Every structure is written in C-alpha cells, then in structure tokens.
Amino acid sequence: MKKDVFDEMADKWPSAIVTRPEVVRFTGGLMRGSFLANLDSRGEGPPRQRIGRKWGYPVREFAEWLRVRSAGNDNL
C-alpha cells in the first residue's frame, strides 16, 4: 500500500501523541488546537486522550481523522 501525506505526517512525528498546542505544527499550520477544542466540545473532533490536565490525540488516529476529513471536504 502506498503511503500518503497523512502516513508521512504520522511517521515523522516524534511521539505517540499530538497535544493541542502541537496541532498547528503537526498539520503544517492548517489547523489550530483551538479549532479542535471547539470540535471536541461538540463531539465532532478526533479520538482524544486526557493525560493529567491536558488533552492529546493519538498520532495514528489523528492522521486517519485528518485523512477522512480531507476526503470528505469538510472545510478544514
């Protein structure tokens, strides 16, 4: 199976979690953590994990969520 840009993003990420403040770096500036916080509050965000007082997104699930949203043209 050929890797796409989302696989490459996940492969290059140095940890298993993308925290909200790191979302902008992970997506190359296409999305902010505050946007995800808003989606999360409506139950529309990607799978997430709470660690202490912070929220993070498992990198593979986050990349897959981005892939699905980009295929659906949901106005990132």
mmJSON file of the N, C-alpha and C atoms, coordinates in Angstrom:
{"data_MODEL":{"atom_site":{
"group_PDB":["ATOM","ATOM","ATOM","ATOM","ATOM","ATOM","ATOM","ATOM","ATOM","ATOM","ATOM","ATOM","ATOM","ATOM","ATOM","ATOM","ATOM","ATOM","ATOM","ATOM","ATOM","ATOM","ATOM","ATOM","ATOM","ATOM","ATOM","ATOM","ATOM","ATOM","ATOM","ATOM","ATOM","ATOM","ATOM","ATOM","ATOM","ATOM","ATOM","ATOM","ATOM","ATOM","ATOM","ATOM","ATOM","ATOM","ATOM","ATOM","ATOM","ATOM","ATOM","ATOM","ATOM","ATOM","ATOM","ATOM","ATOM","ATOM","ATOM","ATOM","ATOM","ATOM","ATOM","ATOM","ATOM","ATOM","ATOM","ATOM","ATOM","ATOM","ATOM","ATOM","ATOM","ATOM","ATOM","ATOM","ATOM","ATOM","ATOM","ATOM","ATOM","ATOM","ATOM","ATOM","ATOM","ATOM","ATOM","ATOM","ATOM","ATOM","ATOM","ATOM","ATOM","ATOM","ATOM","ATOM","ATOM","ATOM","ATOM","ATOM","ATOM","ATOM","ATOM","ATOM","ATOM","ATOM","ATOM","ATOM","ATOM","ATOM","ATOM","ATOM","ATOM","ATOM","ATOM","ATOM","ATOM","ATOM","ATOM","ATOM","ATOM","ATOM","ATOM","ATOM","ATOM","ATOM","ATOM","ATOM","ATOM","ATOM","ATOM","ATOM","ATOM","ATOM","ATOM","ATOM","ATOM","ATOM","ATOM","ATOM","ATOM","ATOM","ATOM","ATOM","ATOM","ATOM","ATOM","ATOM","ATOM","ATOM","ATOM","ATOM","ATOM","ATOM","ATOM","ATOM","ATOM","ATOM","ATOM","ATOM","ATOM","ATOM","ATOM","ATOM","ATOM","ATOM","ATOM","ATOM","ATOM","ATOM","ATOM","ATOM","ATOM","ATOM","ATOM","ATOM","ATOM","ATOM","ATOM","ATOM","ATOM","ATOM","ATOM","ATOM","ATOM","ATOM","ATOM","ATOM","ATOM","ATOM","ATOM","ATOM","ATOM","ATOM","ATOM","ATOM","ATOM","ATOM","ATOM","ATOM","ATOM","ATOM","ATOM","ATOM","ATOM","ATOM","ATOM","ATOM","ATOM","ATOM","ATOM","ATOM","ATOM","ATOM","ATOM","ATOM","ATOM","ATOM","ATOM","ATOM","ATOM","ATOM","ATOM","ATOM","ATOM","ATOM","ATOM","ATOM"],
"id":[1,2,3,4,5,6,7,8,9,10,11,12,13,14,15,16,17,18,19,20,21,22,23,24,25,26,27,28,29,30,31,32,33,34,35,36,37,38,39,40,41,42,43,44,45,46,47,48,49,50,51,52,53,54,55,56,57,58,59,60,61,62,63,64,65,66,67,68,69,70,71,72,73,74,75,76,77,78,79,80,81,82,83,84,85,86,87,88,89,90,91,92,93,94,95,96,97,98,99,100,101,102,103,104,105,106,107,108,109,110,111,112,113,114,115,116,117,118,119,120,121,122,123,124,125,126,127,128,129,130,131,132,133,134,135,136,137,138,139,140,141,142,143,144,145,146,147,148,149,150,151,152,153,154,155,156,157,158,159,160,161,162,163,164,165,166,167,168,169,170,171,172,173,174,175,176,177,178,179,180,181,182,183,184,185,186,187,188,189,190,191,192,193,194,195,196,197,198,199,200,201,202,203,204,205,206,207,208,209,210,211,212,213,214,215,216,217,218,219,220,221,222,223,224,225,226,227,228],
"type_symbol":["N","C","C","N","C","C","N","C","C","N","C","C","N","C","C","N","C","C","N","C","C","N","C","C","N","C","C","N","C","C","N","C","C","N","C","C","N","C","C","N","C","C","N","C","C","N","C","C","N","C","C","N","C","C","N","C","C","N","C","C","N","C","C","N","C","C","N","C","C","N","C","C","N","C","C","N","C","C","N","C","C","N","C","C","N","C","C","N","C","C","N","C","C","N","C","C","N","C","C","N","C","C","N","C","C","N","C","C","N","C","C","N","C","C","N","C","C","N","C","C","N","C","C","N","C","C","N","C","C","N","C","C","N","C","C","N","C","C","N","C","C","N","C","C","N","C","C","N","C","C","N","C","C","N","C","C","N","C","C","N","C","C","N","C","C","N","C","C","N","C","C","N","C","C","N","C","C","N","C","C","N","C","C","N","C","C","N","C","C","N","C","C","N","C","C","N","C","C","N","C","C","N","C","C","N","C","C","N","C","C","N","C","C","N","C","C","N","C","C","N","C","C","N","C","C","N","C","C"],
"label_atom_id":["N","CA","C","N","CA","C","N","CA","C","N","CA","C","N","CA","C","N","CA","C","N","CA","C","N","CA","C","N","CA","C","N","CA","C","N","CA","C","N","CA","C","N","CA","C","N","CA","C","N","CA","C","N","CA","C","N","CA","C","N","CA","C","N","CA","C","N","CA","C","N","CA","C","N","CA","C","N","CA","C","N","CA","C","N","CA","C","N","CA","C","N","CA","C","N","CA","C","N","CA","C","N","CA","C","N","CA","C","N","CA","C","N","CA","C","N","CA","C","N","CA","C","N","CA","C","N","CA","C","N","CA","C","N","CA","C","N","CA","C","N","CA","C","N","CA","C","N","CA","C","N","CA","C","N","CA","C","N","CA","C","N","CA","C","N","CA","C","N","CA","C","N","CA","C","N","CA","C","N","CA","C","N","CA","C","N","CA","C","N","CA","C","N","CA","C","N","CA","C","N","CA","C","N","CA","C","N","CA","C","N","CA","C","N","CA","C","N","CA","C","N","CA","C","N","CA","C","N","CA","C","N","CA","C","N","CA","C","N","CA","C","N","CA","C","N","CA","C","N","CA","C","N","CA","C","N","CA","C","N","CA","C","N","CA","C"],
"label_alt_id":[null,null,null,null,null,null,null,null,null,null,null,null,null,null,null,null,null,null,null,null,null,null,null,null,null,null,null,null,null,null,null,null,null,null,null,null,null,null,null,null,null,null,null,null,null,null,null,null,null,null,null,null,null,null,null,null,null,null,null,null,null,null,null,null,null,null,null,null,null,null,null,null,null,null,null,null,null,null,null,null,null,null,null,null,null,null,null,null,null,null,null,null,null,null,null,null,null,null,null,null,null,null,null,null,null,null,null,null,null,null,null,null,null,null,null,null,null,null,null,null,null,null,null,null,null,null,null,null,null,null,null,null,null,null,null,null,null,null,null,null,null,null,null,null,null,null,null,null,null,null,null,null,null,null,null,null,null,null,null,null,null,null,null,null,null,null,null,null,null,null,null,null,null,null,null,null,null,null,null,null,null,null,null,null,null,null,null,null,null,null,null,null,null,null,null,null,null,null,null,null,null,null,null,null,null,null,null,null,null,null,null,null,null,null,null,null,null,null,null,null,null,null,null,null,null,null,null,null],
"label_comp_id":["MET","MET","MET","LYS","LYS","LYS","LYS","LYS","LYS","ASP","ASP","ASP","VAL","VAL","VAL","PHE","PHE","PHE","ASP","ASP","ASP","GLU","GLU","GLU","MET","MET","MET","ALA","ALA","ALA","ASP","ASP","ASP","LYS","LYS","LYS","TRP","TRP","TRP","PRO","PRO","PRO","SER","SER","SER","ALA","ALA","ALA","ILE","ILE","ILE","VAL","VAL","VAL","THR","THR","THR","ARG","ARG","ARG","PRO","PRO","PRO","GLU","GLU","GLU","VAL","VAL","VAL","VAL","VAL","VAL","ARG","ARG","ARG","PHE","PHE","PHE","THR","THR","THR","GLY","GLY","GLY","GLY","GLY","GLY","LEU","LEU","LEU","MET","MET","MET","ARG","ARG","ARG","GLY","GLY","GLY","SER","SER","SER","PHE","PHE","PHE","LEU","LEU","LEU","ALA","ALA","ALA","ASN","ASN","ASN","LEU","LEU","LEU","ASP","ASP","ASP","SER","SER","SER","ARG","ARG","ARG","GLY","GLY","GLY","GLU","GLU","GLU","GLY","GLY","GLY","PRO","PRO","PRO","PRO","PRO","PRO","ARG","ARG","ARG","GLN","GLN","GLN","ARG","ARG","ARG","ILE","ILE","ILE","GLY","GLY","GLY","ARG","ARG","ARG","LYS","LYS","LYS","TRP","TRP","TRP","GLY","GLY","GLY","TYR","TYR","TYR","PRO","PRO","PRO","VAL","VAL","VAL","ARG","ARG","ARG","GLU","GLU","GLU","PHE","PHE","PHE","ALA","ALA","ALA","GLU","GLU","GLU","TRP","TRP","TRP","LEU","LEU","LEU","ARG","ARG","ARG","VAL","VAL","VAL","ARG","ARG","ARG","SER","SER","SER","ALA","ALA","ALA","GLY","GLY","GLY","ASN","ASN","ASN","ASP","ASP","ASP","ASN","ASN","ASN","LEU","LEU","LEU"],
"label_asym_id":["A","A","A","A","A","A","A","A","A","A","A","A","A","A","A","A","A","A","A","A","A","A","A","A","A","A","A","A","A","A","A","A","A","A","A","A","A","A","A","A","A","A","A","A","A","A","A","A","A","A","A","A","A","A","A","A","A","A","A","A","A","A","A","A","A","A","A","A","A","A","A","A","A","A","A","A","A","A","A","A","A","A","A","A","A","A","A","A","A","A","A","A","A","A","A","A","A","A","A","A","A","A","A","A","A","A","A","A","A","A","A","A","A","A","A","A","A","A","A","A","A","A","A","A","A","A","A","A","A","A","A","A","A","A","A","A","A","A","A","A","A","A","A","A","A","A","A","A","A","A","A","A","A","A","A","A","A","A","A","A","A","A","A","A","A","A","A","A","A","A","A","A","A","A","A","A","A","A","A","A","A","A","A","A","A","A","A","A","A","A","A","A","A","A","A","A","A","A","A","A","A","A","A","A","A","A","A","A","A","A","A","A","A","A","A","A","A","A","A","A","A","A","A","A","A","A","A","A"],
"label_entity_id":["1","1","1","1","1","1","1","1","1","1","1","1","1","1","1","1","1","1","1","1","1","1","1","1","1","1","1","1","1","1","1","1","1","1","1","1","1","1","1","1","1","1","1","1","1","1","1","1","1","1","1","1","1","1","1","1","1","1","1","1","1","1","1","1","1","1","1","1","1","1","1","1","1","1","1","1","1","1","1","1","1","1","1","1","1","1","1","1","1","1","1","1","1","1","1","1","1","1","1","1","1","1","1","1","1","1","1","1","1","1","1","1","1","1","1","1","1","1","1","1","1","1","1","1","1","1","1","1","1","1","1","1","1","1","1","1","1","1","1","1","1","1","1","1","1","1","1","1","1","1","1","1","1","1","1","1","1","1","1","1","1","1","1","1","1","1","1","1","1","1","1","1","1","1","1","1","1","1","1","1","1","1","1","1","1","1","1","1","1","1","1","1","1","1","1","1","1","1","1","1","1","1","1","1","1","1","1","1","1","1","1","1","1","1","1","1","1","1","1","1","1","1","1","1","1","1","1","1"],
"label_seq_id":[1,1,1,2,2,2,3,3,3,4,4,4,5,5,5,6,6,6,7,7,7,8,8,8,9,9,9,10,10,10,11,11,11,12,12,12,13,13,13,14,14,14,15,15,15,16,16,16,17,17,17,18,18,18,19,19,19,20,20,20,21,21,21,22,22,22,23,23,23,24,24,24,25,25,25,26,26,26,27,27,27,28,28,28,29,29,29,30,30,30,31,31,31,32,32,32,33,33,33,34,34,34,35,35,35,36,36,36,37,37,37,38,38,38,39,39,39,40,40,40,41,41,41,42,42,42,43,43,43,44,44,44,45,45,45,46,46,46,47,47,47,48,48,48,49,49,49,50,50,50,51,51,51,52,52,52,53,53,53,54,54,54,55,55,55,56,56,56,57,57,57,58,58,58,59,59,59,60,60,60,61,61,61,62,62,62,63,63,63,64,64,64,65,65,65,66,66,66,67,67,67,68,68,68,69,69,69,70,70,70,71,71,71,72,72,72,73,73,73,74,74,74,75,75,75,76,76,76],
"pdbx_PDB_ins_code":[null,null,null,null,null,null,null,null,null,null,null,null,null,null,null,null,null,null,null,null,null,null,null,null,null,null,null,null,null,null,null,null,null,null,null,null,null,null,null,null,null,null,null,null,null,null,null,null,null,null,null,null,null,null,null,null,null,null,null,null,null,null,null,null,null,null,null,null,null,null,null,null,null,null,null,null,null,null,null,null,null,null,null,null,null,null,null,null,null,null,null,null,null,null,null,null,null,null,null,null,null,null,null,null,null,null,null,null,null,null,null,null,null,null,null,null,null,null,null,null,null,null,null,null,null,null,null,null,null,null,null,null,null,null,null,null,null,null,null,null,null,null,null,null,null,null,null,null,null,null,null,null,null,null,null,null,null,null,null,null,null,null,null,null,null,null,null,null,null,null,null,null,null,null,null,null,null,null,null,null,null,null,null,null,null,null,null,null,null,null,null,null,null,null,null,null,null,null,null,null,null,null,null,null,null,null,null,null,null,null,null,null,null,null,null,null,null,null,null,null,null,null,null,null,null,null,null,null],
"Cartn_x":[0.842,0.0,0.883,0.575,1.353,1.016,2.039,1.826,1.374,0.466,0.039,0.627,0.271,0.822,0.484,-0.67,-1.065,-0.218,0.12,1.033,2.403,2.865,4.17,4.175,3.085,2.994,3.118,2.386,2.409,3.771,4.378,5.689,6.773,6.688,7.716,7.514,6.326,6.037,6.828,7.5,8.407,7.758,6.45,5.82,4.506,3.886,2.626,1.417,1.61,0.52,0.823,-0.216,-0.134,-0.971,-0.341,-1.093,-1.737,-2.742,-3.422,-2.464,-1.533,-0.614,0.28,0.482,1.335,0.567,-0.747,-1.569,-1.152,-0.889,-0.517,0.782,1.733,2.993,2.772,1.97,1.704,1.024,0.102,-0.648,0.0,1.17,1.835,1.119,0.416,-0.282,-1.701,-2.184,-3.529,-4.639,-4.306,-5.337,-4.732,-5.534,-5.087,-5.732,-5.065,-5.61,-6.931,-7.104,-8.365,-9.533,-9.279,-10.323,-10.741,-9.759,-10.066,-10.798,-10.44,-11.148,-12.623,-12.899,-14.286,-15.002,-14.343,-14.95,-15.177,-14.21,-14.339,-15.549,-15.771,-16.9,-18.248,-18.257,-19.488,-19.517,-18.482,-18.426,-18.057,-17.401,-17.062,-15.568,-14.765,-13.321,-12.797,-11.494,-10.864,-10.816,-10.506,-10.327,-9.256,-9.487,-8.548,-8.289,-7.247,-6.815,-6.483,-7.007,-6.664,-5.514,-4.501,-3.335,-3.124,-3.476,-3.429,-4.474,-4.018,-4.934,-4.957,-4.205,-4.086,-4.741,-5.162,-5.734,-4.735,-4.699,-3.861,-4.58,-4.045,-4.637,-3.624,-3.993,-3.085,-2.744,-1.466,-0.988,-1.603,-1.703,-2.256,-3.749,-4.492,-5.918,-6.163,-5.313,-5.438,-5.166,-4.118,-3.805,-4.944,-5.53,-6.662,-7.868,-8.122,-9.224,-9.017,-7.778,-7.47,-7.696,-7.282,-7.457,-8.951,-9.774,-11.208,-11.819,-11.444,-11.981,-11.546,-10.327,-9.857,-10.566,-10.863,-11.566,-13.008,-13.585,-14.974,-15.159,-14.041,-14.131,-14.981,-14.692,-15.478,-15.002,-14.38,-13.895,-13.03,-11.846,-10.909,-10.755],
"Cartn_y":[-1.187,0.0,1.244,2.164,3.388,4.343,4.951,5.91,7.244,7.891,9.224,10.246,11.493,12.567,12.378,11.795,11.6,10.523,9.475,8.46,9.078,9.906,10.56,11.481,12.21,13.087,12.262,11.164,10.313,9.665,9.208,8.557,9.502,10.755,11.738,12.322,12.142,12.729,11.984,12.702,12.051,11.35,11.43,10.755,10.123,9.414,8.73,9.641,10.834,11.774,13.127,13.77,15.162,15.974,16.866,17.7,18.862,19.467,20.582,21.694,22.12,23.168,22.74,21.432,20.93,20.698,20.797,20.526,21.406,22.669,23.592,23.136,22.629,22.135,20.827,19.932,18.641,18.819,19.77,19.976,20.995,21.468,22.456,23.788,24.095,25.365,25.354,24.217,24.14,24.118,23.76,23.627,24.032,24.639,25.03,24.156,24.074,23.323,23.885,25.196,25.808,25.362,25.153,24.64,23.234,22.398,21.048,21.081,22.013,22.141,22.441,23.307,23.611,22.379,21.651,20.426,19.404,19.273,18.327,18.665,19.943,20.349,19.987,19.836,19.445,17.951,17.227,15.792,15.456,16.375,16.183,16.052,16.056,16.002,14.585,14.477,13.162,12.449,11.151,10.446,11.157,11.282,12.028,11.283,11.701,11.088,12.201,12.096,13.075,12.516,13.334,12.969,14.107,13.849,14.918,15.962,17.196,18.288,18.613,17.87,18.189,17.125,17.563,16.659,16.448,15.237,14.911,13.946,13.806,12.952,11.887,10.609,9.558,9.822,9.824,10.296,9.538,8.229,7.452,7.737,7.802,8.093,9.518,10.437,11.824,11.936,11.27,11.29,10.679,9.594,8.973,9.905,10.594,11.551,12.674,13.168,14.198,13.665,12.425,11.804,11.746,11.3,11.184,12.566,13.539,14.903,15.501,15.249,15.822,15.16,13.883,13.177,13.639,14.024,14.466,15.941,16.684,18.13,18.836,18.624,19.204,20.594,21.314,22.667,22.722,22.15,22.201,23.635],
"Cartn_z":[0.0,0.0,0.0,-0.867,-0.981,0.161,0.722,1.807,1.239,1.951,1.556,2.525,2.352,3.171,4.652,4.953,6.343,7.019,6.266,6.791,7.053,6.131,6.293,7.511,7.715,8.892,10.164,10.244,11.435,11.616,10.53,10.616,11.119,10.742,11.124,12.519,13.084,14.392,15.461,16.379,17.33,18.529,18.688,19.819,19.388,20.303,20.002,20.165,20.715,20.998,20.358,19.84,19.379,20.354,21.111,22.039,21.283,21.893,21.214,20.798,21.667,21.21,20.036,19.853,18.77,17.464,17.494,16.313,15.143,15.404,14.335,13.659,14.423,13.853,13.103,13.683,13.05,11.691,11.595,10.353,9.427,9.769,8.916,8.895,9.98,10.088,9.536,9.083,8.501,9.537,10.766,11.803,13.145,13.983,15.326,16.383,17.503,18.627,19.12,19.034,19.478,18.603,17.322,16.433,16.87,17.212,17.681,19.007,19.883,21.157,20.91,19.937,19.594,19.045,18.155,17.622,18.735,19.618,20.734,21.6,21.835,22.689,22.065,20.733,20.023,19.71,20.156,19.892,18.465,17.762,16.352,16.103,17.157,16.997,16.834,16.656,16.526,17.873,17.875,19.142,19.971,21.265,22.112,23.41,24.073,25.326,26.305,27.505,28.54,29.362,29.522,30.323,31.308,32.559,33.552,33.222,33.069,32.74,31.25,30.459,29.035,28.166,26.996,26.009,24.886,24.402,23.259,22.342,21.159,20.136,19.744,19.837,19.367,17.894,17.584,16.286,15.109,15.174,14.047,13.858,14.964,14.863,14.378,14.824,14.382,12.887,12.414,10.978,10.167,10.658,9.957,9.946,11.045,11.123,10.102,9.993,9.002,7.586,7.337,6.024,5.647,6.573,6.314,6.067,6.884,6.711,5.384,4.983,3.709,2.53,2.646,1.572,1.482,2.623,2.648,2.372,2.236,2.002,3.039,4.319,5.406,5.824,4.936,5.227,6.47,6.365,7.484,7.869],
"occupancy":[1.0,1.0,1.0,1.0,1.0,1.0,1.0,1.0,1.0,1.0,1.0,1.0,1.0,1.0,1.0,1.0,1.0,1.0,1.0,1.0,1.0,1.0,1.0,1.0,1.0,1.0,1.0,1.0,1.0,1.0,1.0,1.0,1.0,1.0,1.0,1.0,1.0,1.0,1.0,1.0,1.0,1.0,1.0,1.0,1.0,1.0,1.0,1.0,1.0,1.0,1.0,1.0,1.0,1.0,1.0,1.0,1.0,1.0,1.0,1.0,1.0,1.0,1.0,1.0,1.0,1.0,1.0,1.0,1.0,1.0,1.0,1.0,1.0,1.0,1.0,1.0,1.0,1.0,1.0,1.0,1.0,1.0,1.0,1.0,1.0,1.0,1.0,1.0,1.0,1.0,1.0,1.0,1.0,1.0,1.0,1.0,1.0,1.0,1.0,1.0,1.0,1.0,1.0,1.0,1.0,1.0,1.0,1.0,1.0,1.0,1.0,1.0,1.0,1.0,1.0,1.0,1.0,1.0,1.0,1.0,1.0,1.0,1.0,1.0,1.0,1.0,1.0,1.0,1.0,1.0,1.0,1.0,1.0,1.0,1.0,1.0,1.0,1.0,1.0,1.0,1.0,1.0,1.0,1.0,1.0,1.0,1.0,1.0,1.0,1.0,1.0,1.0,1.0,1.0,1.0,1.0,1.0,1.0,1.0,1.0,1.0,1.0,1.0,1.0,1.0,1.0,1.0,1.0,1.0,1.0,1.0,1.0,1.0,1.0,1.0,1.0,1.0,1.0,1.0,1.0,1.0,1.0,1.0,1.0,1.0,1.0,1.0,1.0,1.0,1.0,1.0,1.0,1.0,1.0,1.0,1.0,1.0,1.0,1.0,1.0,1.0,1.0,1.0,1.0,1.0,1.0,1.0,1.0,1.0,1.0,1.0,1.0,1.0,1.0,1.0,1.0,1.0,1.0,1.0,1.0,1.0,1.0,1.0,1.0,1.0,1.0,1.0,1.0],
"B_iso_or_equiv":[0.0,0.0,0.0,0.0,0.0,0.0,0.0,0.0,0.0,0.0,0.0,0.0,0.0,0.0,0.0,0.0,0.0,0.0,0.0,0.0,0.0,0.0,0.0,0.0,0.0,0.0,0.0,0.0,0.0,0.0,0.0,0.0,0.0,0.0,0.0,0.0,0.0,0.0,0.0,0.0,0.0,0.0,0.0,0.0,0.0,0.0,0.0,0.0,0.0,0.0,0.0,0.0,0.0,0.0,0.0,0.0,0.0,0.0,0.0,0.0,0.0,0.0,0.0,0.0,0.0,0.0,0.0,0.0,0.0,0.0,0.0,0.0,0.0,0.0,0.0,0.0,0.0,0.0,0.0,0.0,0.0,0.0,0.0,0.0,0.0,0.0,0.0,0.0,0.0,0.0,0.0,0.0,0.0,0.0,0.0,0.0,0.0,0.0,0.0,0.0,0.0,0.0,0.0,0.0,0.0,0.0,0.0,0.0,0.0,0.0,0.0,0.0,0.0,0.0,0.0,0.0,0.0,0.0,0.0,0.0,0.0,0.0,0.0,0.0,0.0,0.0,0.0,0.0,0.0,0.0,0.0,0.0,0.0,0.0,0.0,0.0,0.0,0.0,0.0,0.0,0.0,0.0,0.0,0.0,0.0,0.0,0.0,0.0,0.0,0.0,0.0,0.0,0.0,0.0,0.0,0.0,0.0,0.0,0.0,0.0,0.0,0.0,0.0,0.0,0.0,0.0,0.0,0.0,0.0,0.0,0.0,0.0,0.0,0.0,0.0,0.0,0.0,0.0,0.0,0.0,0.0,0.0,0.0,0.0,0.0,0.0,0.0,0.0,0.0,0.0,0.0,0.0,0.0,0.0,0.0,0.0,0.0,0.0,0.0,0.0,0.0,0.0,0.0,0.0,0.0,0.0,0.0,0.0,0.0,0.0,0.0,0.0,0.0,0.0,0.0,0.0,0.0,0.0,0.0,0.0,0.0,0.0,0.0,0.0,0.0,0.0,0.0,0.0],
"pdbx_formal_charge":[null,null,null,null,null,null,null,null,null,null,null,null,null,null,null,null,null,null,null,null,null,null,null,null,null,null,null,null,null,null,null,null,null,null,null,null,null,null,null,null,null,null,null,null,null,null,null,null,null,null,null,null,null,null,null,null,null,null,null,null,null,null,null,null,null,null,null,null,null,null,null,null,null,null,null,null,null,null,null,null,null,null,null,null,null,null,null,null,null,null,null,null,null,null,null,null,null,null,null,null,null,null,null,null,null,null,null,null,null,null,null,null,null,null,null,null,null,null,null,null,null,null,null,null,null,null,null,null,null,null,null,null,null,null,null,null,null,null,null,null,null,null,null,null,null,null,null,null,null,null,null,null,null,null,null,null,null,null,null,null,null,null,null,null,null,null,null,null,null,null,null,null,null,null,null,null,null,null,null,null,null,null,null,null,null,null,null,null,null,null,null,null,null,null,null,null,null,null,null,null,null,null,null,null,null,null,null,null,null,null,null,null,null,null,null,null,null,null,null,null,null,null,null,null,null,null,null,null],
"auth_seq_id":[1,1,1,2,2,2,3,3,3,4,4,4,5,5,5,6,6,6,7,7,7,8,8,8,9,9,9,10,10,10,11,11,11,12,12,12,13,13,13,14,14,14,15,15,15,16,16,16,17,17,17,18,18,18,19,19,19,20,20,20,21,21,21,22,22,22,23,23,23,24,24,24,25,25,25,26,26,26,27,27,27,28,28,28,29,29,29,30,30,30,31,31,31,32,32,32,33,33,33,34,34,34,35,35,35,36,36,36,37,37,37,38,38,38,39,39,39,40,40,40,41,41,41,42,42,42,43,43,43,44,44,44,45,45,45,46,46,46,47,47,47,48,48,48,49,49,49,50,50,50,51,51,51,52,52,52,53,53,53,54,54,54,55,55,55,56,56,56,57,57,57,58,58,58,59,59,59,60,60,60,61,61,61,62,62,62,63,63,63,64,64,64,65,65,65,66,66,66,67,67,67,68,68,68,69,69,69,70,70,70,71,71,71,72,72,72,73,73,73,74,74,74,75,75,75,76,76,76],
"auth_comp_id":["MET","MET","MET","LYS","LYS","LYS","LYS","LYS","LYS","ASP","ASP","ASP","VAL","VAL","VAL","PHE","PHE","PHE","ASP","ASP","ASP","GLU","GLU","GLU","MET","MET","MET","ALA","ALA","ALA","ASP","ASP","ASP","LYS","LYS","LYS","TRP","TRP","TRP","PRO","PRO","PRO","SER","SER","SER","ALA","ALA","ALA","ILE","ILE","ILE","VAL","VAL","VAL","THR","THR","THR","ARG","ARG","ARG","PRO","PRO","PRO","GLU","GLU","GLU","VAL","VAL","VAL","VAL","VAL","VAL","ARG","ARG","ARG","PHE","PHE","PHE","THR","THR","THR","GLY","GLY","GLY","GLY","GLY","GLY","LEU","LEU","LEU","MET","MET","MET","ARG","ARG","ARG","GLY","GLY","GLY","SER","SER","SER","PHE","PHE","PHE","LEU","LEU","LEU","ALA","ALA","ALA","ASN","ASN","ASN","LEU","LEU","LEU","ASP","ASP","ASP","SER","SER","SER","ARG","ARG","ARG","GLY","GLY","GLY","GLU","GLU","GLU","GLY","GLY","GLY","PRO","PRO","PRO","PRO","PRO","PRO","ARG","ARG","ARG","GLN","GLN","GLN","ARG","ARG","ARG","ILE","ILE","ILE","GLY","GLY","GLY","ARG","ARG","ARG","LYS","LYS","LYS","TRP","TRP","TRP","GLY","GLY","GLY","TYR","TYR","TYR","PRO","PRO","PRO","VAL","VAL","VAL","ARG","ARG","ARG","GLU","GLU","GLU","PHE","PHE","PHE","ALA","ALA","ALA","GLU","GLU","GLU","TRP","TRP","TRP","LEU","LEU","LEU","ARG","ARG","ARG","VAL","VAL","VAL","ARG","ARG","ARG","SER","SER","SER","ALA","ALA","ALA","GLY","GLY","GLY","ASN","ASN","ASN","ASP","ASP","ASP","ASN","ASN","ASN","LEU","LEU","LEU"],
"auth_asym_id":["A","A","A","A","A","A","A","A","A","A","A","A","A","A","A","A","A","A","A","A","A","A","A","A","A","A","A","A","A","A","A","A","A","A","A","A","A","A","A","A","A","A","A","A","A","A","A","A","A","A","A","A","A","A","A","A","A","A","A","A","A","A","A","A","A","A","A","A","A","A","A","A","A","A","A","A","A","A","A","A","A","A","A","A","A","A","A","A","A","A","A","A","A","A","A","A","A","A","A","A","A","A","A","A","A","A","A","A","A","A","A","A","A","A","A","A","A","A","A","A","A","A","A","A","A","A","A","A","A","A","A","A","A","A","A","A","A","A","A","A","A","A","A","A","A","A","A","A","A","A","A","A","A","A","A","A","A","A","A","A","A","A","A","A","A","A","A","A","A","A","A","A","A","A","A","A","A","A","A","A","A","A","A","A","A","A","A","A","A","A","A","A","A","A","A","A","A","A","A","A","A","A","A","A","A","A","A","A","A","A","A","A","A","A","A","A","A","A","A","A","A","A","A","A","A","A","A","A"],
"auth_atom_id":["N","CA","C","N","CA","C","N","CA","C","N","CA","C","N","CA","C","N","CA","C","N","CA","C","N","CA","C","N","CA","C","N","CA","C","N","CA","C","N","CA","C","N","CA","C","N","CA","C","N","CA","C","N","CA","C","N","CA","C","N","CA","C","N","CA","C","N","CA","C","N","CA","C","N","CA","C","N","CA","C","N","CA","C","N","CA","C","N","CA","C","N","CA","C","N","CA","C","N","CA","C","N","CA","C","N","CA","C","N","CA","C","N","CA","C","N","CA","C","N","CA","C","N","CA","C","N","CA","C","N","CA","C","N","CA","C","N","CA","C","N","CA","C","N","CA","C","N","CA","C","N","CA","C","N","CA","C","N","CA","C","N","CA","C","N","CA","C","N","CA","C","N","CA","C","N","CA","C","N","CA","C","N","CA","C","N","CA","C","N","CA","C","N","CA","C","N","CA","C","N","CA","C","N","CA","C","N","CA","C","N","CA","C","N","CA","C","N","CA","C","N","CA","C","N","CA","C","N","CA","C","N","CA","C","N","CA","C","N","CA","C","N","CA","C","N","CA","C","N","CA","C","N","CA","C","N","CA","C","N","CA","C","N","CA","C"],
"pdbx_PDB_model_num":[1,1,1,1,1,1,1,1,1,1,1,1,1,1,1,1,1,1,1,1,1,1,1,1,1,1,1,1,1,1,1,1,1,1,1,1,1,1,1,1,1,1,1,1,1,1,1,1,1,1,1,1,1,1,1,1,1,1,1,1,1,1,1,1,1,1,1,1,1,1,1,1,1,1,1,1,1,1,1,1,1,1,1,1,1,1,1,1,1,1,1,1,1,1,1,1,1,1,1,1,1,1,1,1,1,1,1,1,1,1,1,1,1,1,1,1,1,1,1,1,1,1,1,1,1,1,1,1,1,1,1,1,1,1,1,1,1,1,1,1,1,1,1,1,1,1,1,1,1,1,1,1,1,1,1,1,1,1,1,1,1,1,1,1,1,1,1,1,1,1,1,1,1,1,1,1,1,1,1,1,1,1,1,1,1,1,1,1,1,1,1,1,1,1,1,1,1,1,1,1,1,1,1,1,1,1,1,1,1,1,1,1,1,1,1,1,1,1,1,1,1,1,1,1,1,1,1,1]
}}}
